[in-house]
Amino acid sequence: MSFIRTFKRDMNPEELGVTYSHEHIVCRPPYWVEKGQDDLILDNTAASLKEVMDFKELGGESIVDATAVDYGRDIRSVAAISNETGVNIIGTAGFNKGFLWSAKIPDHLKYVIGAHETYDQWIEATSVDKLADFVISEVEEGMEGTGFKAGQVKFGTGYNRISPLEEKTLRAVARAHHQTKAPMHSHTEAGTMALEQIQLLKEEDVDLSSMSFGHMDRNLDPFYHNKVAETGAFLSFDGISKIKYAPESERIRCILALVDKGFEDQILVSGDTARKSYFRHYDHGLGFQNILGSWVPRFKEEAKQNGYDAERLVRKFFIDNPKRCFTFKK
């Protein structure tokens, strides 16, 4: 039986509904805490709850919280938000990316991870299979000893490079995927190294239709997108409205180029809203209401002007594709 695993329960994929495929809700990343980067710390649970309610009021039903263990998850707070709002939330096991790993491991995790001072010390000292066991336990038993189980597994790599420790975590997550059948997600720094990740995943015999590659709109290269899509993987355009990286017209152009190539069933759309300044209820930002409230109408208008069935594409990006992407295929 296929299912999607949320904080609340394992559910029929047909129940997932309108979904943001890559967000952050409550997190205190140890690396940014140590650096004093307050904008990157989402620590106001009441404000985060209001953001999720904004999403729900616009028809949103499910959110993938892509916060891994090294990015300072607050499992209980996110679970409480899911319970209070009724929005389904999918949690994430695995790892983010290498430069974060110099941060100290919080005391509350040391009984789970062991007596290591920093994340890179832990990853360096632990075998690939033992790291895989950790990820498996977060999917099958619960994240950080809470009993709330992860619904996807994640790894990440740096900008135009894959460090030895990042390769180690990629292989560990691939092996955890084989054991649990959990869907996989990749962080690609500035949209780079997806093709190199794919080569490593093939060495681990991963069926790439179980993969979603994040931050594809940080690298607006249609040729590159096509190469990723040809593997059967999902492409996550999760930087919506981050104009400092590219104008929205370029994101939409690349999305429609993939549609033209026949890859409309592999496109995900989200915001990766991970700064206080991005949130309405933290700092007057666009917030979780932006994509459904503003981007979708804009996309529909532009797509219709160019002869596309915009309603059908929006349903695919927010309902049909997430439903397949985040399913455990037993």
RAWOJO-V109324 format. One record per residue. PHI is phi in whole degrees, -180 to 180 (NA if undefined). OMEGA is omega in radians with two decimals (* if undefined). NEAR is the number of other ideal C-beta (glycine too) atoms within 8 Angstrom. Layout:
((PHI | OMEGA | NEAR) (PHI | OMEGA | NEAR))
This chain:
((NA | 3.07 | 3) (-88 | -3.12 | 7) (-154 | 2.99 | 11) (-115 | -3.07 | 15) (-100 | 3.10 | 12) (-115 | 3.09 | 14) (-58 | -3.04 | 11) (-83 | -3.03 | 9) (-173 | 2.92 | 4) (-83 | -3.01 | 6) (-128 | 3.03 | 12) (-64 | 3.13 | 6) (-54 | -3.14 | 12) (-66 | -3.12 | 5) (-87 | -2.98 | 8) (-65 | 3.08 | 14) (71 | -3.07 | 9) (-66 | -2.92 | 9) (-132 | 2.85 | 15) (-90 | -2.93 | 14) (-92 | 3.12 | 13) (-159 | 3.10 | 13) (-140 | 3.02 | 14) (-133 | -2.98 | 12) (-116 | 3.02 | 15) (-136 | 3.12 | 12) (-160 | 3.10 | 13) (-130 | -3.06 | 9) (-59 | -3.07 | 13) (-55 | -3.13 | 14) (-61 | -3.11 | 12) (-75 | 3.04 | 10) (-62 | -3.13 | 12) (-64 | -3.14 | 8) (-85 | 3.14 | 6) (71 | -3.12 | 5) (-91 | -3.00 | 8) (-62 | -3.10 | 6) (-60 | -3.10 | 8) (-94 | -3.13 | 10) (-113 | 3.14 | 13) (-100 | -2.95 | 14) (-123 | 3.13 | 6) (-108 | -3.05 | 8) (-62 | 3.14 | 11) (-64 | 3.11 | 6) (-67 | 3.13 | 10) (-63 | 3.10 | 15) (-60 | 3.12 | 11) (-63 | 3.10 | 10) (-62 | 3.14 | 16) (-65 | 3.09 | 14) (-66 | 3.06 | 9) (-57 | 3.10 | 13) (-60 | -3.12 | 14) (-63 | -3.10 | 12) (-65 | 3.09 | 7) (-96 | 3.10 | 9) (102 | 3.13 | 7) (-71 | -3.08 | 14) (-124 | -3.06 | 10) (-145 | 3.11 | 15) (-134 | 2.98 | 14) (-93 | 3.07 | 18) (-89 | -3.01 | 13) (-88 | -3.08 | 13) (-82 | 3.13 | 12) (-88 | -3.00 | 13) (-61 | -3.10 | 11) (-81 | 3.13 | 13) (-110 | 2.94 | 11) (74 | 3.12 | 13) (-61 | 2.96 | 15) (-125 | -2.98 | 10) (-60 | -3.05 | 11) (-66 | 3.13 | 8) (-66 | 3.14 | 11) (-67 | 3.09 | 16) (-62 | 3.12 | 13) (-64 | 3.10 | 9) (-65 | 3.09 | 16) (-61 | -3.12 | 14) (-65 | -3.08 | 9) (-74 | -3.09 | 7) (-89 | -3.04 | 10) (82 | 3.11 | 6) (-81 | 3.07 | 13) (-71 | 3.11 | 14) (-126 | 3.09 | 16) (-98 | 3.13 | 16) (-92 | -2.99 | 17) (-128 | 2.98 | 16) (-97 | 3.08 | 15) (107 | -2.91 | 16) (-141 | 3.11 | 12) (-99 | -3.05 | 9) (-149 | -2.90 | 11) (-62 | -3.00 | 11) (-67 | 3.09 | 7) (-73 | -2.91 | 13) (-81 | 3.04 | 12) (-76 | -3.12 | 8) (-71 | 3.10 | 13) (-72 | 3.07 | 7) (-77 | 3.12 | 13) (-59 | -3.08 | 8) (-57 | -3.06 | 5) (-69 | 3.12 | 6) (-97 | -2.99 | 10) (-68 | 3.11 | 11) (-74 | 3.09 | 6) (-90 | -3.00 | 8) (-87 | -3.10 | 9) (113 | -3.00 | 7) (-85 | 3.07 | 3) (-115 | -3.08 | 11) (-78 | -3.10 | 5) (-129 | 3.13 | 11) (-64 | -3.12 | 13) (-67 | 3.05 | 10) (-64 | 3.11 | 9) (-62 | -3.08 | 12) (-66 | 3.12 | 13) (-62 | -3.02 | 7) (-83 | -2.99 | 6) (-110 | -3.14 | 9) (-69 | 3.10 | 5) (-57 | -3.10 | 9) (-67 | 3.09 | 8) (-70 | 3.04 | 8) (-65 | 3.07 | 13) (-61 | 3.11 | 14) (-60 | 3.10 | 9) (-61 | -3.14 | 12) (-64 | 3.11 | 14) (-58 | -3.12 | 11) (-63 | 3.13 | 9) (-71 | 3.10 | 15) (-83 | -2.98 | 15) (-97 | -3.10 | 7) (-116 | 3.13 | 7) (144 | -3.11 | 10) (-81 | 3.06 | 13) (55 | 3.08 | 11) (73 | -3.06 | 7) (-89 | -3.01 | 9) (92 | 3.06 | 6) (-87 | -2.98 | 10) (-91 | 3.12 | 12) (-74 | 3.14 | 14) (-109 | 2.98 | 14) (-154 | 3.10 | 16) (-121 | -2.93 | 17) (-137 | 2.93 | 16) (-140 | 3.13 | 15) (-154 | 3.10 | 15) (-135 | -3.04 | 18) (-86 | -3.09 | 13) (-74 | 3.11 | 6) (57 | 3.11 | 7) (-159 | 2.98 | 7) (-127 | -3.12 | 11) (-77 | 3.10 | 9) (-57 | 3.14 | 5) (-71 | 3.07 | 11) (-66 | 3.06 | 14) (-62 | 3.13 | 10) (-62 | -3.14 | 11) (-71 | 3.06 | 14) (-57 | -3.12 | 15) (-67 | 3.11 | 12) (-64 | -3.14 | 15) (-68 | 3.08 | 16) (-61 | -3.13 | 14) (-70 | 3.05 | 12) (-65 | 3.07 | 17) (-60 | -3.14 | 14) (-61 | -3.12 | 10) (-73 | -2.99 | 8) (-98 | -3.01 | 11) (68 | 3.11 | 8) (-67 | 3.03 | 14) (-63 | -3.06 | 14) (-114 | 3.07 | 15) (-134 | -3.13 | 17) (-121 | 2.88 | 14) (-86 | 3.03 | 12) (-116 | -3.08 | 17) (-64 | -3.09 | 13) (54 | 3.09 | 9) (73 | -3.09 | 13) (-102 | 2.96 | 10) (78 | 3.09 | 12) (-62 | -3.11 | 13) (-67 | 3.08 | 9) (-70 | 3.02 | 9) (-59 | -3.11 | 14) (-59 | 3.12 | 12) (-61 | 3.11 | 8) (-67 | 3.13 | 13) (-64 | 3.07 | 12) (-64 | 3.08 | 9) (-63 | 3.11 | 6) (-94 | 3.07 | 11) (60 | 3.12 | 6) (-83 | 2.98 | 12) (-75 | -2.98 | 6) (-70 | 3.02 | 11) (-70 | 3.07 | 6) (-92 | -3.04 | 9) (-106 | 2.84 | 14) (-123 | -3.14 | 14) (-104 | -3.08 | 15) (-82 | 2.99 | 13) (64 | 3.11 | 15) (-66 | 3.12 | 16) (-88 | 2.94 | 14) (-89 | 3.13 | 11) (-137 | -2.96 | 11) (-84 | -3.05 | 11) (-124 | -3.08 | 7) (-57 | 3.11 | 9) (-62 | 3.11 | 6) (-61 | 3.11 | 11) (-58 | 3.14 | 13) (-62 | -3.14 | 11) (-63 | 3.08 | 9) (-67 | -3.08 | 14) (-64 | -3.14 | 13) (-62 | 3.10 | 6) (-78 | -3.06 | 9) (95 | -3.11 | 8) (-75 | 3.02 | 13) (-87 | 3.08 | 11) (-113 | -3.08 | 15) (-99 | 3.01 | 15) (-93 | -2.90 | 14) (-119 | 3.07 | 15) (-121 | -3.05 | 13) (-57 | 3.09 | 14) (72 | 3.03 | 11) (-86 | -3.00 | 7) (-67 | 3.11 | 7) (-62 | 3.11 | 3) (-94 | -3.12 | 7) (-172 | 3.06 | 11) (-69 | -3.09 | 6) (-60 | 3.13 | 11) (-59 | 3.14 | 7) (-72 | 3.06 | 9) (-61 | -3.11 | 14) (-64 | 3.09 | 11) (-59 | -3.13 | 9) (-70 | 3.08 | 14) (-63 | -3.12 | 12) (-69 | 3.05 | 11) (-64 | 3.07 | 10) (-67 | 3.07 | 16) (-59 | -3.14 | 12) (-59 | -3.14 | 6) (-86 | 3.11 | 8) (91 | -3.06 | 5) (-107 | -3.07 | 11) (-64 | 3.13 | 9) (-83 | -3.08 | 8) (-121 | -3.06 | 11) (-105 | 3.04 | 15) (-119 | -3.13 | 15) (-132 | 3.11 | 13) (-161 | -3.01 | 14) (-118 | -3.04 | 14) (44 | -3.04 | 12) (-81 | -2.94 | 11) (-127 | 3.09 | 9) (-131 | 3.04 | 9) (-53 | -3.07 | 12) (-69 | 3.08 | 8) (-86 | -2.99 | 12) (-100 | 3.10 | 16) (-63 | -3.00 | 12) (-92 | 2.97 | 10) (-98 | -2.93 | 11) (-152 | 3.03 | 8) (63 | 3.10 | 3) (-82 | -3.09 | 11) (-72 | 3.02 | 8) (73 | -3.10 | 12) (-67 | 3.12 | 15) (-74 | -2.93 | 14) (-64 | -3.01 | 12) (-67 | -3.14 | 14) (-70 | -3.05 | 11) (-82 | -3.04 | 9) (-123 | -3.06 | 10) (-69 | -3.12 | 13) (-59 | 3.07 | 11) (-59 | 3.11 | 8) (-64 | 3.12 | 9) (-59 | -3.13 | 13) (-60 | -3.13 | 11) (-62 | -3.11 | 9) (-68 | 3.14 | 10) (-64 | 3.14 | 13) (-62 | 3.12 | 9) (-60 | -3.11 | 6) (-104 | 2.99 | 7) (88 | 3.14 | 4) (-93 | 3.00 | 9) (-82 | -2.98 | 6) (-65 | -3.13 | 11) (-61 | 3.14 | 7) (-64 | -3.14 | 7) (-66 | 3.13 | 13) (-62 | 3.09 | 11) (-61 | 3.13 | 9) (-64 | -3.04 | 12) (-66 | -3.01 | 10) (-109 | -3.11 | 12) (-125 | -2.99 | 12) (-68 | -3.11 | 8) (-70 | 3.06 | 14) (-59 | 3.14 | 14) (-58 | 3.11 | 13) (-81 | -3.07 | 9) (-62 | -2.98 | 11) (-100 | 3.11 | 15) (-89 | 2.95 | 11) (-75 | -3.11 | 11) (-100 | -3.10 | 6) (-78 | * | 6))
